[in-house]
Amino acid sequence: MANRKIRIAYRVVLVLLTIGILFSAVPGVLELPYAVAHFTQVLKLPEYLLGFISGIKLMGLVALYLPGFYKLKEWVFAGFMFDLIGAWFCNFAATGSFVAAMPVLIYIALLLLLYKLYNKVRAVAVAS
């Protein structure tokens, strides 16, 4: 029964993180004007980087949903952590406001929780 609760919690947190990543990746891949404006004018980052980072995020999401590929998933978790820490720093540095960078911290917490649940799900799968 505990195994089932852990799997449900893992899936719920995965969906929440997926929604957050999609909200940043899809506008970047489509190069929507508001995403480009925020990336280039507020964060002062080069425009060509937006599509690249967004595409990598989408590939990472696909990897998290694939069965197996455990080492790849570990790399995805690491990549998302680097991305989110970088996003937090860029938002904080550009705006000078901790409050403006707060939403990224929520996704960092979700990612840490997801990683912990992932390891619990893996441990149960390996044990059985």
Buried (B, 14 or more C-beta within 10 A) or exposed (E): EEBEEBBEBBEEBBEBBBEBBBEBBBBBBEEEEEBBEBBBEEBEBEEEEBBEBBEBBBEBBEBBEEEEEEEEBBEBBEBBBEBBBEBBEBBBEBEEEEEEBEBBBEBBEBBBBBBBBBEBBBEBEEEE
